[in-house]
Each structure stands twice: as C-alpha cells, then as structure tokens.
Amino acid sequence: MYEIQIKIPGQPDSTGKLVPGVYRLGSSPASHIQIQRDTVSSRHAQFIVGESSLKVADMGSSNGTILDGRKVGEEPEDASPGSVIQIGDVVIELKGPAATPPPRKDDQQPPPAPKPLSNPAKRMELTSKLEKAVEQAKTMEKSAAAKGNEFKPPVLKISGISAEARPLVQEIKKRAHLELINRLNLKRMAISGTSELELADKARATIHVILSELSIPLPPGVNISTIEQELVHEAIGLGPLEDLICMDDITEIMVNGPNHVYVEKDGVLLRTDTAFADDNQVEAAIERIVSPLGRRIDESSPMVDARLSDGSRVNAVIPPLSLVGPSITIRKFSKTPFKVQDLVSFGTLSENMVKFLDVCVKIRKNIIISGGTGSGKTTLLNVVSSFLPHSERIITIEDAAELQLGQQHIVRLEARPPNIEGKGEVSIRDLVRNSLRMRPDRIVVGECRSGEALDMLQAMNTGHDGSLTTVHANSPRDALARLETLVMMAGFDLPLRAIREQIASAITIVVQVDRHKDGSRKISNISEVTKMEGDIITMQDIFMFNHEGWTPEGKIKGKHVACGNIPTFMEEINRAGMDLDIAIFRDEREGGGYL
C-alpha cells in the first residue's frame, strides 16, 4: 500500500493510501482520484500500483504530466518514494509504502466480492426460484416443440420488479446515482483508507435519505427497499451480479448491456428481472473486477479477461466493440473444486476410466484434454491434475489463473496483456519457454491456442514428459489436426510430416469431453496415439461413451464402455508396479473380448 499527499492550491492538503491496482486521475466523475481543476484534463494521468512499485503514465492530457521535473508519456515510468508528480497546478507527493495495520477484532473488513448473501432465508428463496424457473422452462420448451410454436423462456424473478415497472425504476436509479455522487465521493473515501464496512454503511445511509426525498411515485408492486438494495450493490459492489454470484447452482452469468441479465443452470438459459442503472454502472462493475488484478479496460483496450476471487472466469467487452453496451460473461466455478468422485457421480466418466487416467498420470504419459467451449475441459484438467504426485514440482501456466490444485509444491504463472502502448505483453508461449528453466517435474498449461503448442511438444519430447494441457476440438482426431494448426502458428515453416512426427512422439492420450443438449458433460472418448503409418497418425479408442438415446424427460441415455483395445504401454504399466487389471479393457460393446 502506497501513501500519497495531494496539494491543491487554495485547499488543505489531503492524504490517501493506494492498494495495488490501476487508478485514473482527472476531473471526470469516473476518475478514481477526481481533481476538479481547470488545469486538469478529464482523463489526465494513471497510477499503476503494485506491492512494491508505483508507475505513472499520462493519458493524453492537454498540458502533460510531470514526474520529478520531466514529462512522462503514455508509457508508464517508475516513481520512487519522495517523487513529486505534477498534474496541472496540482502537486502529488509520493510518501512511500505505508504499513498496513492489522485489522482490529471490532473493525474486521469483509472479504472481497463475491460476498455471501447475509440472509440465508433469502438465499434459499432465490435458489428455490431458480429451480422452479428451470423446470418451467424445460416443460415450456417441450410443449412449444410439440405444438411447433416459438419457445419463450420464463423470467427468473430475482428483484421482483416487473418488465413494465423496470423503465421507471431505472430512471429513479439514474437520478439517485447522480445525487449520490454529489453528496458522497465513495472513490475518494476508499482511497483515503475508509474501511469497506464503513463505506457500505455510509452509502446505505445516504441512499436511504435520497430515496426518502424522492418526488417520483413508485410503480405499483415495487418496494422502495428493493431499489435501495440495488443502488447499494451498484455503488459499492457488482450491482445485480452480487446475488447471482452467490447462487451456487448458476453456472454462467451473462450481461448484455444494462437492461439484459441472463443466467444458465443445467444447460437452460433464463432471463432475470434484474438490471443495472445504466452503462456507467456496468463499466463500474467491470472495473471493480479487473483493477485488483492490475488489468484495465477502456476505449483503447475494450476487451479484458479476468477472474473473481473464487476463481470464476470473467470476460468483458465495452463499446465501441459491443453494440449493445458493456457486456460481461462470468463462467462460475464451484467454491469447492470438484473431486474425481463428483465427476463419477455426475456420469462424466466411469470408475475404470478413473483408474486408467490415474495410472497414465503416474507413469508420466502426456495427456491432451479436448472439447468445445463450455464442455468442462478446465474442470476435467483440474481433476486429472489431482492425480499428480505431491512429491513433484508442478508449474501451471494460464491466461487467467483458474486451476485449483491441492498439491503443495506448485508455481502458478499467469500471462499478462499488453499495456496502453501495446508493450509489456507476456504470452503463454513466453511462460512455457521460461518454465523449462524452472526445474519442472510437470507442466500444466491451461489451454494451448497458439504457437505455444510447438514449445509444449518440444518440451514433451525432451524430458518434460507427464505434461497436461487442453485444446478446443470436437473429436480426438480433430484435436491432433488442431495441434498441427497451432504448431504452424509458431511462425516456423516446418514440413507437415515433421509436425505429425512430433505430435505422435509427444502425445500419448487424448481425452475428449463433450457437452450434450441436456446440459450434461461426459467424456466421449479416451484414445491412445499409437504410431505413424506413412503420413497418418494412428489412434485407438480405449474407452468411449455408448449413446443409447434420450429419456422422455430429455436426459441422455447411455454408458461408458471399454473398446477392447489394450494400451500399447501395458508392459510399462506392469514394470512400474501399477495395480491395473487388464480386464477393464474387455470390449463391453460386443459382450467381451479384446481387439
């Protein structure tokens, strides 16, 4: 945490504390540090604060930003304790890192978002509404399909505000937000060290007073306490997302502009009756998510990938790229990571498949998990990674850190996007190369999507066996073709046969996971890459999902079966002393036997 002193002519000096994150300085109300001076541009400068560093960058201001007597550009420059930053006629002195006092028992700050709903009864009520809406949607979809009508899913009632009343409520919220900004500068209070709990209390009290002075009559059936709660969430939290994030049964949250918030459960999409006040409030929620991670989103960089504190994946896109207003997509992960037995109980894989994958990991076979978007690749990678021995050094490499491994000796690496100048990017490929110098026993790459595939294959072929990664593909054969394409993206003009030989030599197992129309995820194939025959990589299926049809309720029917193919490395399994019964490979499709 850094401490700064702000000196504004004609006003008393003020001090503030900056926790790690990105801060905008300017005269605009959207600035984190708002300075109302004619000599200060609306978007004047930016502070990038780390645990032990503070960088200053100009944001295209009219009269520039001065650091220790020299003008800085849009490329961030380091400021040290004692540095003086001049913005117009305002002087900011950097006092240096400030010690953070331990919180007192009577002044504990709440953890960062997502926060659990304080009322368990309310949480149970919302979960019950979600279950009923999903069942209703499935019934209505079947009925519409039988009659040949257009299917319109029901609305999940979170706030209880009807579609007819929502426009007037939005107008009330907009006016209340403007009045809240005039009466209470929450950003400045946060920077000055006000605790999150105190911020919430002051915001709630001020909003209550503003709404009590309201001259606009409320729509029928709308409770003022509901509007007050929405305003509090938007002022200091993530707005309508607060309640949705805390509902464990929701797997995806989608925001299409301020007025359209959707959720997914069991493969069913539902529109909710909640909404943000306006585009600014959606962008404020995005910024609260990405700022603590040192990432940014603005007109020059209108897309961002981030994560919540529970590991959930977040993608955000703002105008001008998004034509419907700011868009947020949150793929939620379970607060408690799924264990292998959880996936068995879900029907994702069988006990025999678990035994086989466990042995493959133990004897250091390289494994690729392939599947489409939302098929559960990352979840399966997390479960398969749990088989890695605790005695080994594991390095994970991801775009946005999502894996939750239980081993102790883990180094987690995360890629970094480019800065405002388009510089400073650290790609997955850079991290894969660097990880080879970190004495890894195992390398786990969250996803191969570019030239890092070549570095992964070379690592697998030069002693770093037992590695795990995922790719986007629709079948095991497609996964190998996808790897060929990714290797070509590395920028080297390699012959196709040489690429295929690298793949055949490096990859041993391809696990294909699919998501079906009923929302269930199942491993459809576990295939072994055997050898090269001419220019073709040969494969054999070890296990597969035998699809038998659909139940009247729309659930998939079938079971996981062995294909009768014995792995070519069975002798290696026996030499390693692994207790794996060859009987699990007996062909269950034809009543027995081996191929």
VMD Tcl script that draws the C-alpha trace (Angstrom):
set ca {
  {0.00 0.00 0.00}
  {1.40 3.41 -1.07}
  {0.73 6.70 0.69}
  {0.35 9.94 -1.28}
  {-0.20 13.59 -0.35}
  {-2.30 15.76 -2.69}
  {-1.68 19.53 -2.67}
  {-4.37 21.61 -4.41}
  {-3.93 25.42 -4.45}
  {-6.39 27.14 -2.11}
  {-7.37 23.88 -0.40}
  {-5.98 21.97 2.59}
  {-3.62 19.12 1.80}
  {-5.16 15.63 1.71}
  {-3.55 12.22 2.04}
  {-4.55 8.90 0.59}
  {-3.49 5.27 0.54}
  {-3.33 3.25 -2.67}
  {-3.69 -0.53 -2.59}
  {-2.36 -2.50 -5.61}
  {-4.41 -1.69 -8.70}
  {-4.89 0.82 -11.53}
  {-6.07 4.37 -10.70}
  {-7.22 7.06 -13.13}
  {-6.68 10.72 -12.19}
  {-8.70 13.52 -13.77}
  {-11.57 15.96 -13.46}
  {-14.16 13.43 -14.71}
  {-16.52 11.90 -12.10}
  {-15.49 8.50 -13.49}
  {-11.91 9.03 -12.25}
  {-10.71 7.12 -9.20}
  {-8.99 10.28 -7.95}
  {-11.17 13.20 -9.03}
  {-9.49 16.64 -9.10}
  {-11.83 19.45 -10.13}
  {-9.41 22.00 -11.65}
  {-9.38 23.81 -14.99}
  {-5.76 22.74 -15.47}
  {-6.63 19.03 -15.06}
  {-7.98 17.08 -18.06}
  {-10.98 14.79 -17.68}
  {-8.63 11.78 -18.18}
  {-5.27 13.19 -17.19}
  {-2.96 10.52 -15.74}
  {-2.84 6.97 -14.47}
  {-1.17 5.31 -11.47}
  {-0.30 1.60 -11.74}
  {0.33 0.40 -8.19}
  {1.99 -2.91 -7.31}
  {3.01 -4.39 -3.99}
  {6.37 -2.59 -4.09}
  {6.19 -0.30 -7.12}
  {4.24 2.66 -8.45}
  {4.26 3.68 -12.11}
  {2.94 6.93 -13.61}
  {1.61 7.37 -17.16}
  {-0.02 10.26 -18.98}
  {-3.39 9.57 -20.63}
  {-3.18 12.11 -23.44}
  {-3.77 15.17 -21.25}
  {-3.76 18.68 -22.71}
  {-0.87 20.01 -20.57}
  {1.03 16.85 -19.68}
  {2.08 15.01 -16.52}
  {5.38 15.90 -14.83}
  {7.34 13.35 -12.75}
  {10.33 14.75 -10.83}
  {10.68 17.63 -13.31}
  {10.44 15.57 -16.51}
  {7.42 15.00 -18.71}
  {6.15 11.42 -18.91}
  {4.35 9.88 -21.87}
  {1.79 7.11 -22.17}
  {4.46 4.51 -21.37}
  {4.40 4.03 -17.55}
  {7.51 5.24 -15.69}
  {8.65 4.23 -12.21}
  {8.14 6.65 -9.32}
  {10.07 6.16 -6.09}
  {9.36 7.31 -2.50}
  {9.88 11.07 -2.40}
  {8.92 11.58 -6.05}
  {6.80 14.60 -6.95}
  {4.09 14.30 -9.60}
  {2.62 17.49 -11.07}
  {-0.77 17.46 -12.80}
  {-1.64 20.95 -13.95}
  {-1.27 23.12 -10.84}
  {-1.83 20.14 -8.52}
  {1.18 18.54 -6.81}
  {1.14 14.93 -5.60}
  {3.97 13.75 -3.34}
  {4.71 10.06 -3.07}
  {5.47 9.30 0.58}
  {6.33 5.65 0.01}
  {4.86 2.32 1.06}
  {2.63 2.63 4.12}
  {2.47 -0.16 6.64}
  {-0.98 -1.72 6.75}
  {-2.06 -2.10 10.37}
  {-3.63 -5.44 11.29}
  {-7.44 -5.17 11.50}
  {-8.90 -4.97 14.97}
  {-11.41 -7.56 16.03}
  {-14.09 -4.88 16.20}
  {-13.20 -3.49 12.77}
  {-12.82 -6.55 10.53}
  {-13.20 -5.76 6.83}
  {-15.36 -8.12 4.80}
  {-13.66 -10.24 2.13}
  {-13.73 -9.07 -1.50}
  {-16.61 -9.92 -3.81}
  {-18.34 -12.26 -4.20}
  {-19.88 -11.93 -0.76}
  {-22.40 -14.50 0.50}
  {-25.93 -13.28 0.96}
  {-26.29 -12.17 4.56}
  {-29.79 -13.62 4.82}
  {-29.80 -17.43 4.48}
  {-33.57 -17.40 4.04}
  {-33.19 -15.02 1.06}
  {-30.52 -17.27 -0.43}
  {-32.77 -20.33 -0.13}
  {-35.67 -18.38 -1.63}
  {-33.62 -17.36 -4.70}
  {-32.32 -20.93 -5.15}
  {-35.88 -22.26 -4.99}
  {-36.98 -19.71 -7.63}
  {-34.10 -20.80 -9.87}
  {-35.08 -24.49 -9.61}
  {-38.72 -23.73 -10.44}
  {-37.80 -21.49 -13.38}
  {-35.54 -24.18 -14.88}
  {-38.24 -26.86 -14.58}
  {-40.82 -24.48 -16.03}
  {-38.50 -23.65 -18.94}
  {-37.96 -27.33 -19.76}
  {-41.72 -28.00 -19.68}
  {-42.49 -24.96 -21.83}
  {-39.78 -25.87 -24.36}
  {-41.20 -29.39 -24.78}
  {-44.73 -28.06 -25.15}
  {-43.65 -25.44 -27.69}
  {-41.72 -28.04 -29.70}
  {-44.74 -30.39 -29.75}
  {-47.04 -27.61 -30.98}
  {-44.49 -26.09 -33.35}
  {-44.65 -22.76 -31.54}
  {-41.84 -20.33 -30.70}
  {-40.32 -21.03 -27.28}
  {-40.06 -18.07 -24.90}
  {-38.28 -18.98 -21.65}
  {-39.74 -17.71 -18.36}
  {-38.16 -14.83 -16.46}
  {-36.26 -15.68 -13.28}
  {-37.58 -13.31 -10.63}
  {-34.68 -12.06 -8.53}
  {-35.70 -8.48 -7.78}
  {-39.46 -8.90 -8.19}
  {-39.64 -5.81 -10.44}
  {-41.84 -6.42 -13.49}
  {-40.82 -5.59 -17.06}
  {-43.48 -2.84 -17.15}
  {-42.15 -1.18 -13.98}
  {-38.44 -1.57 -14.83}
  {-38.08 1.57 -17.09}
  {-39.40 3.86 -14.32}
  {-37.21 2.12 -11.71}
  {-34.18 2.64 -13.99}
  {-34.96 6.36 -14.20}
  {-35.23 6.56 -10.40}
  {-31.88 4.78 -10.02}
  {-30.15 7.09 -12.52}
  {-31.30 10.20 -10.64}
  {-30.37 8.64 -7.29}
  {-26.88 7.80 -8.57}
  {-26.27 11.38 -9.68}
  {-27.42 12.67 -6.30}
  {-25.22 10.10 -4.51}
  {-22.16 11.33 -6.45}
  {-22.95 14.91 -5.42}
  {-23.31 14.01 -1.74}
  {-20.72 11.28 -1.28}
  {-17.41 10.69 -3.11}
  {-17.05 6.96 -2.45}
  {-13.89 6.63 -4.56}
  {-12.06 9.32 -2.64}
  {-13.23 7.78 0.68}
  {-11.90 4.38 -0.39}
  {-8.53 5.87 -1.37}
  {-8.29 7.74 1.94}
  {-8.38 4.43 3.80}
  {-12.06 4.17 4.77}
  {-12.90 0.54 5.51}
  {-15.22 -1.35 3.18}
  {-17.68 -1.86 6.02}
  {-17.79 1.89 6.76}
  {-18.17 2.68 3.06}
  {-21.17 0.35 2.87}
  {-22.79 1.93 5.93}
  {-22.32 5.49 4.62}
  {-23.55 4.60 1.14}
  {-26.60 2.79 2.52}
  {-27.49 5.70 4.83}
  {-27.08 8.31 2.07}
  {-29.10 6.28 -0.44}
  {-31.86 5.82 2.13}
  {-32.07 9.62 2.60}
  {-32.06 10.24 -1.16}
  {-34.89 7.80 -1.80}
  {-36.91 9.16 1.12}
  {-36.80 12.57 -0.59}
  {-37.96 11.06 -3.88}
  {-40.69 13.01 -5.68}
  {-41.35 10.38 -8.38}
  {-44.15 7.95 -7.35}
  {-43.08 4.30 -7.24}
  {-44.66 1.89 -9.76}
  {-47.32 -0.48 -8.34}
  {-45.84 -3.53 -6.60}
  {-42.32 -2.07 -6.31}
  {-40.85 -1.84 -2.82}
  {-38.51 1.08 -2.09}
  {-36.24 -1.27 -0.10}
  {-35.64 -3.30 -3.29}
  {-34.48 -0.19 -5.18}
  {-32.34 0.80 -2.19}
  {-30.64 -2.61 -2.14}
  {-29.93 -2.45 -5.91}
  {-28.44 1.03 -5.53}
  {-26.19 -0.05 -2.64}
  {-24.92 -3.04 -4.64}
  {-24.15 -0.81 -7.63}
  {-22.48 1.89 -5.51}
  {-20.03 -0.36 -3.67}
  {-20.35 -3.82 -5.24}
  {-21.09 -5.58 -8.51}
  {-24.70 -4.47 -8.83}
  {-27.21 -7.20 -9.81}
  {-24.32 -9.67 -10.04}
  {-23.96 -9.73 -6.23}
  {-26.96 -12.03 -5.67}
  {-26.33 -14.12 -8.80}
  {-22.68 -14.85 -7.98}
  {-23.68 -16.22 -4.59}
  {-26.17 -18.70 -6.05}
  {-24.15 -21.91 -6.31}
  {-26.47 -23.58 -8.84}
  {-25.86 -20.94 -11.52}
  {-23.08 -21.96 -13.90}
  {-22.96 -18.90 -16.16}
  {-23.93 -15.22 -15.85}
  {-24.31 -13.08 -19.00}
  {-24.84 -9.31 -19.06}
  {-25.86 -7.85 -22.44}
  {-25.93 -4.15 -21.64}
  {-27.52 -2.66 -18.53}
  {-31.06 -3.99 -19.08}
  {-30.49 -7.63 -20.02}
  {-29.01 -10.06 -17.47}
  {-29.18 -13.80 -18.21}
  {-28.11 -16.89 -16.25}
  {-27.62 -20.56 -17.07}
  {-28.42 -23.64 -14.99}
  {-28.45 -27.26 -16.20}
  {-27.94 -26.05 -19.78}
  {-31.07 -23.85 -19.63}
  {-30.78 -20.09 -20.30}
  {-33.03 -17.82 -18.24}
  {-33.51 -14.07 -18.38}
  {-33.62 -12.38 -14.97}
  {-35.68 -9.35 -13.94}
  {-32.62 -7.54 -12.54}
  {-30.81 -4.70 -14.33}
  {-28.08 -2.09 -13.93}
  {-28.99 1.59 -13.78}
  {-27.05 2.44 -16.96}
  {-23.91 1.67 -18.98}
  {-21.72 3.52 -16.47}
  {-22.75 1.16 -13.67}
  {-21.92 -1.90 -15.80}
  {-18.48 -0.43 -16.54}
  {-18.01 0.36 -12.84}
  {-18.69 -3.32 -12.00}
  {-16.17 -4.42 -14.65}
  {-13.55 -2.07 -13.23}
  {-14.08 -3.37 -9.69}
  {-13.33 -6.85 -11.00}
  {-10.25 -6.09 -13.13}
  {-8.49 -3.31 -11.17}
  {-7.27 -5.51 -8.27}
  {-5.68 -7.80 -10.87}
  {-3.68 -4.95 -12.43}
  {-5.69 -5.18 -15.66}
  {-7.56 -2.38 -17.38}
  {-10.46 -1.79 -19.74}
  {-11.07 1.45 -21.65}
  {-11.66 2.71 -25.19}
  {-8.09 1.86 -26.23}
  {-8.33 -1.65 -24.75}
  {-12.04 -2.56 -24.85}
  {-11.70 -6.28 -24.03}
  {-10.38 -7.97 -20.92}
  {-10.12 -11.43 -19.36}
  {-10.09 -11.62 -15.57}
  {-11.26 -13.74 -12.64}
  {-13.21 -13.34 -9.44}
  {-11.74 -14.15 -6.04}
  {-13.36 -17.61 -6.14}
  {-11.62 -18.41 -9.45}
  {-14.63 -17.82 -11.70}
  {-13.65 -16.73 -15.22}
  {-14.72 -13.25 -16.38}
  {-14.72 -11.77 -19.89}
  {-15.81 -8.18 -20.53}
  {-16.27 -6.17 -23.72}
  {-17.27 -2.49 -23.83}
  {-18.26 -0.11 -26.64}
  {-17.28 0.57 -29.36}
  {-16.78 -3.18 -29.86}
  {-20.03 -4.13 -28.10}
  {-23.01 -2.51 -29.80}
  {-25.47 -3.38 -27.00}
  {-23.49 -1.65 -24.27}
  {-20.93 -3.15 -21.86}
  {-21.06 -6.95 -21.89}
  {-19.94 -9.29 -19.09}
  {-19.70 -13.09 -19.20}
  {-18.91 -14.93 -15.96}
  {-18.28 -18.68 -16.03}
  {-18.66 -19.74 -12.43}
  {-16.63 -22.43 -10.75}
  {-17.66 -24.34 -7.70}
  {-16.38 -22.80 -4.45}
  {-15.24 -26.33 -3.55}
  {-13.35 -27.82 -6.54}
  {-14.91 -30.99 -7.94}
  {-13.22 -34.21 -6.92}
  {-12.93 -37.24 -9.15}
  {-15.78 -38.99 -7.33}
  {-18.02 -36.00 -8.04}
  {-17.49 -36.47 -11.78}
  {-18.17 -40.20 -11.44}
  {-21.45 -39.47 -9.65}
  {-22.38 -36.95 -12.38}
  {-21.81 -39.63 -15.02}
  {-18.95 -37.72 -16.65}
  {-16.72 -40.80 -16.57}
  {-16.63 -44.32 -15.09}
  {-14.57 -45.87 -12.29}
  {-12.50 -47.85 -14.83}
  {-11.70 -44.65 -16.73}
  {-10.57 -43.05 -13.46}
  {-8.22 -45.97 -12.77}
  {-6.75 -45.75 -16.26}
  {-6.21 -41.97 -16.20}
  {-4.66 -42.20 -12.74}
  {-2.14 -44.74 -13.98}
  {-1.38 -42.69 -17.11}
  {-0.57 -39.65 -14.97}
  {1.56 -41.69 -12.55}
  {3.71 -43.19 -15.33}
  {4.17 -39.74 -16.86}
  {2.17 -40.01 -20.07}
  {1.44 -36.72 -21.84}
  {-2.31 -36.06 -21.90}
  {-4.37 -33.67 -24.04}
  {-7.93 -32.84 -22.97}
  {-10.01 -31.64 -25.91}
  {-13.57 -30.37 -26.19}
  {-15.76 -27.49 -27.24}
  {-16.42 -24.23 -25.41}
  {-18.13 -24.85 -22.05}
  {-17.67 -28.63 -22.28}
  {-15.78 -28.81 -18.97}
  {-12.16 -29.05 -20.16}
  {-10.77 -26.90 -17.34}
  {-12.78 -28.75 -14.69}
  {-11.57 -32.10 -16.03}
  {-7.98 -30.81 -16.23}
  {-8.23 -29.78 -12.59}
  {-9.46 -33.25 -11.60}
  {-6.85 -35.11 -13.68}
  {-4.15 -32.83 -12.22}
  {-5.16 -34.06 -8.76}
  {-3.51 -37.39 -9.68}
  {-0.10 -35.67 -9.87}
  {2.21 -36.80 -7.05}
  {2.69 -34.41 -4.12}
  {6.45 -35.05 -4.25}
  {6.87 -33.33 -7.64}
  {7.34 -29.69 -8.64}
  {4.33 -28.57 -10.70}
  {4.20 -25.41 -12.82}
  {0.81 -24.21 -14.08}
  {0.55 -21.71 -16.95}
  {-2.73 -19.95 -17.72}
  {-4.21 -16.86 -19.34}
  {-6.31 -16.19 -16.23}
  {-5.45 -18.40 -13.26}
  {-8.34 -20.85 -12.76}
  {-6.81 -24.18 -11.75}
  {-7.18 -25.10 -8.08}
  {-4.66 -27.85 -7.39}
  {-4.28 -29.37 -3.96}
  {-0.55 -30.17 -4.15}
  {1.93 -28.11 -2.11}
  {4.86 -27.62 -4.48}
  {3.16 -25.53 -7.17}
  {4.30 -22.46 -9.09}
  {1.37 -20.63 -10.71}
  {2.17 -18.45 -13.73}
  {-0.32 -16.11 -15.41}
  {0.03 -14.34 -18.76}
  {0.00 -10.54 -18.90}
  {-1.77 -8.47 -21.57}
  {-0.04 -5.51 -23.27}
  {-0.17 -2.05 -21.70}
  {-1.72 1.08 -23.19}
  {1.28 1.40 -25.55}
  {0.87 -2.17 -26.75}
  {4.05 -3.18 -24.90}
  {4.86 -5.34 -21.91}
  {2.85 -8.38 -23.03}
  {3.92 -11.75 -21.60}
  {2.25 -14.53 -23.59}
  {1.55 -18.16 -22.75}
  {4.37 -19.08 -25.13}
  {6.84 -16.90 -23.21}
  {5.80 -18.57 -19.96}
  {6.13 -22.07 -21.44}
  {9.67 -21.29 -22.57}
  {10.56 -19.79 -19.21}
  {9.05 -22.71 -17.27}
  {11.62 -25.06 -18.85}
  {14.30 -23.21 -16.84}
  {12.38 -23.58 -13.58}
  {13.22 -27.25 -12.99}
  {9.65 -28.51 -13.55}
  {8.65 -32.11 -12.93}
  {5.27 -31.43 -14.56}
  {3.99 -28.59 -16.73}
  {0.24 -27.93 -16.81}
  {-0.91 -25.46 -19.48}
  {-4.47 -24.23 -19.07}
  {-5.05 -24.11 -22.82}
  {-2.98 -24.26 -25.99}
  {-4.38 -21.80 -28.50}
  {-1.36 -20.51 -30.44}
  {2.34 -21.07 -31.13}
  {2.99 -22.31 -27.57}
  {1.86 -25.73 -28.88}
  {5.26 -26.12 -30.58}
  {7.13 -25.31 -27.36}
  {4.90 -27.75 -25.45}
  {5.59 -30.56 -27.93}
  {9.33 -29.90 -27.82}
  {9.26 -29.94 -24.02}
  {7.34 -33.22 -24.01}
  {9.89 -34.73 -26.39}
  {12.94 -33.55 -24.45}
  {12.44 -34.94 -20.98}
  {9.45 -32.97 -19.68}
  {7.01 -35.83 -20.01}
  {3.88 -36.19 -17.92}
  {2.57 -32.78 -19.02}
  {-1.11 -31.84 -19.30}
  {-2.97 -29.29 -21.43}
  {-6.28 -28.62 -23.21}
  {-7.28 -27.67 -26.76}
  {-10.53 -26.77 -28.49}
  {-11.63 -29.66 -30.72}
  {-14.70 -31.79 -31.43}
  {-13.05 -35.23 -31.53}
  {-9.70 -36.88 -30.71}
  {-8.77 -36.87 -34.40}
  {-9.71 -33.17 -34.66}
  {-7.56 -32.48 -31.60}
  {-4.46 -33.72 -33.43}
  {-5.36 -31.67 -36.51}
  {-5.84 -28.64 -34.26}
  {-2.37 -29.18 -32.76}
  {-0.91 -29.22 -36.28}
  {-2.53 -25.85 -36.98}
  {-1.31 -24.37 -33.69}
  {2.27 -25.50 -34.37}
  {2.13 -23.76 -37.76}
  {1.11 -20.56 -35.91}
  {4.53 -20.60 -34.21}
  {5.97 -18.98 -37.35}
  {8.31 -21.76 -38.46}
  {7.97 -23.31 -41.91}
  {8.07 -26.93 -40.75}
  {7.11 -29.85 -43.05}
  {3.72 -31.36 -42.17}
  {5.25 -34.80 -41.67}
  {7.80 -33.40 -39.18}
  {4.97 -31.77 -37.22}
  {2.99 -35.02 -37.15}
  {6.03 -36.99 -36.04}
  {6.48 -34.52 -33.16}
  {2.83 -34.95 -32.17}
  {2.89 -38.75 -32.43}
  {6.06 -38.90 -30.36}
  {4.88 -36.43 -27.67}
  {1.17 -37.10 -27.14}
  {0.06 -40.43 -25.68}
  {-3.55 -39.91 -24.53}
  {-6.34 -37.69 -25.90}
  {-9.40 -37.29 -23.65}
  {-12.45 -35.93 -25.47}
  {-15.14 -34.28 -23.31}
  {-18.48 -33.18 -24.78}
  {-21.42 -31.16 -23.55}
  {-24.82 -32.53 -24.54}
  {-28.09 -30.69 -25.13}
  {-29.42 -31.63 -21.66}
  {-26.50 -29.73 -20.11}
  {-24.58 -32.84 -19.02}
  {-20.84 -33.17 -19.67}
  {-19.42 -36.58 -20.50}
  {-16.11 -37.99 -21.64}
  {-16.97 -39.36 -25.06}
  {-13.55 -40.90 -25.82}
  {-10.26 -41.78 -24.22}
  {-7.96 -42.51 -27.16}
  {-4.31 -43.53 -27.42}
  {-1.98 -42.12 -30.06}
  {-0.14 -45.24 -31.24}
  {2.30 -44.52 -34.08}
  {2.80 -43.10 -37.57}
  {1.78 -45.09 -40.65}
  {3.05 -43.21 -43.67}
  {1.90 -39.63 -43.18}
  {-1.04 -40.56 -40.93}
  {-1.06 -40.63 -37.12}
  {-2.85 -43.77 -35.97}
  {-5.07 -43.88 -32.88}
  {-7.11 -46.43 -30.99}
  {-10.06 -45.87 -28.64}
  {-9.55 -47.27 -25.13}
  {-12.90 -46.13 -23.66}
  {-15.94 -44.43 -25.16}
  {-19.46 -43.29 -24.24}
  {-22.07 -45.53 -25.89}
  {-25.03 -43.23 -26.62}
  {-28.32 -45.15 -26.41}
  {-30.86 -42.34 -26.89}
  {-32.88 -39.91 -24.77}
  {-35.31 -40.29 -21.89}
  {-38.85 -38.76 -22.06}
  {-37.51 -36.02 -19.73}
  {-34.86 -35.08 -22.31}
  {-31.93 -36.69 -20.45}
  {-29.23 -38.54 -22.36}
  {-29.14 -42.35 -22.04}
  {-26.01 -44.43 -22.35}
  {-22.95 -45.73 -20.51}
  {-19.18 -45.65 -20.67}
  {-17.70 -48.83 -22.11}
  {-14.27 -50.22 -22.89}
  {-13.49 -50.74 -26.59}
  {-11.40 -53.89 -26.28}
  {-8.12 -52.16 -27.18}
  {-5.25 -52.80 -24.77}
  {-2.87 -49.82 -24.43}
  {0.46 -50.32 -26.17}
  {2.23 -49.26 -22.96}
  {0.64 -52.00 -20.82}
  {4.06 -53.58 -20.26}
  {5.35 -50.23 -18.98}
  {2.43 -50.12 -16.51}
  {3.36 -53.58 -15.22}
  {7.05 -52.66 -14.88}
  {6.04 -49.63 -12.79}
  {4.24 -51.97 -10.38}
  {0.85 -50.34 -11.01}
  {-2.12 -52.43 -9.99}
  {-4.23 -52.19 -13.15}
  {-6.37 -55.19 -14.10}
  {-6.28 -55.86 -17.84}
  {-9.92 -56.96 -17.59}
  {-11.09 -53.31 -17.53}
  {-10.23 -53.12 -21.26}
  {-12.56 -56.02 -22.26}
  {-14.87 -54.92 -25.09}
  {-18.23 -54.24 -23.45}
  {-19.96 -53.33 -26.71}
  {-19.94 -56.83 -28.15}
  {-20.15 -58.81 -24.94}
  {-16.45 -59.35 -24.31}
  {-13.06 -59.92 -25.87}
  {-10.03 -57.87 -26.83}
  {-9.01 -56.45 -30.19}
}
mol new
graphics top color blue
foreach p $ca { graphics top sphere $p radius 0.5 }
foreach p [lrange $ca 0 end-1] q [lrange $ca 1 end] { graphics top cylinder $p $q radius 0.2 }
display resetview
